[in-house]
Amino acid sequence: MNELMAFWAEWLKPSAGLPTVQWSILLALAAFIGHLVQRYGGVPKVVGYSAVGAFAGLAGFTGAAWPLQGTGLFLLELGVAVVLFEAGGRIPLRWFRHNPMVLVQSLAESTLTFVAVYWTLTFLGMREAVAEPLALLAMAASPAVLSRVIMDTRASGPVTERAMVLSTLSTLYALTLCSARAGMMDRGEASLVSTLYPVLVVLGLSVVVGAVLALTLRIALRVMSPTSENTAILLLALIAAGAALAAHFGGSAPLAALLGGMLLKQLNPRPWSWPRQMGTASAMLTMLMFVLVSVVAAQADWSGPVAGMVAALVAARALAKIVGVGLGNVGSGASWKQALWVGCAMSPMSSVALLLVSQFVAASASLGPRIASIALPAILLMEVLGATVATLAIYRAGESSKPWTPLSFNRSAGDSRE
């Protein structure tokens, strides 16, 4: 494939650059395959996006160099920030006051996930300095993948809502702890206790940027219609600016967006129709994010020892999330069966994990590549497999249509059901 690209680069010299043409064609193919797998396979479109990106990465696609930097890194941060802003905007803090056991359930599953993955990896002989960042990464579920699964399957119900909330909260913990840990990689301090100060710095700066973002949008909503396309453009532009500022001052861009969405929900409690407001630009940014993640993750080394570590990490993480949600189920208002499906629905890993791996690689030239060698294959596996498991879990909970059933199209009514 590299020889073909080199020949193409000599023959065709577009004004926007060859990588622009390559990515345009790749995204067009991903959109087409994503449509086909949902229409004829009945599975979420994210599976098609990830499959196209993985195939391109395995074939030697050179449009996404690892470690990410420059425009590629910013686009990933922006895509994650948009998704997490939307996810944060769905969480009313008043709900935790009436049902505090949801927070206990969230802390239980995240803590147990960290402990289980850390113990498993160290038991298999991995260095503590590598196992700890991987265990922190494993805490994060993927609100991005789960939201696409919910959208494509038109799921709704208590399991769907609980899984989305717990995924968002686990991402909040992982973003805070991993961002702080990345800043201390080469300082010789490996304990979590010693990360308290950087954790407070990352969280404090992110809260400030998120609060400014929420207040600015609240003021704008007083004079602008929530359904206006200008409001959507303003929203995307402010999230982009907030992402850039948070990263520049030492905070976390995705964390700032997540906190901004949560704060805006408290200031403006009226529900928003996010997909319609964010429009095609947000949809394309999200699709780019999924393809970019799978392209980069597919470039990892898939050796036998790595496969064994990846399998152990994935198994320990899946079991810990299910058991953790179950342990925190007492008094949370959910049945044990619902807790099982919530734990399964939290299987996906995707863009947030890749962004955190990128931070570890940039922070340490010695430990970063070792972390990435295990994390990248795990991310690719759980982006595809996790989306499938989440789809099945939501269906088994009775909150979506049957998966793997082709969508019917009513041509006369013009209903495509997508």
Secondary structure by P-SEA (a helix, b strand, c coil): caaaaaaaaaaccccccaaaaaaaaaaaaaaaaaaaaaacccccaaaaaaaaaaaaaaacccccccccccaaaaaaaaaaaaaaaaaaaaccaaaaaacaaaaaaaaaaaaaaaaaaaaaaaaacccaaaaaaaaaaaacccaaaaaaaaaaaccccaaaaaaaaaaaaaaaaaaaaaaaaaaaccccccccccaaaaaaaaaaaaaaaaaaaaaaaaaaaaccccccaaaaaaaaaaaaaaaaaaaaacccaaaaaaaaaaaaaaaccccccccccccaaaaaaaaaaaaaaaaaaaaccccaaaaaaaaaaaaaaaaaaaaaaaaacccccccaaaaaaaaaaaccccaaaaaaaaaaaaacccaaaaaaaaaaaaaaaaaaaaaaaaaaaaaaaccccccccccccccccccccc
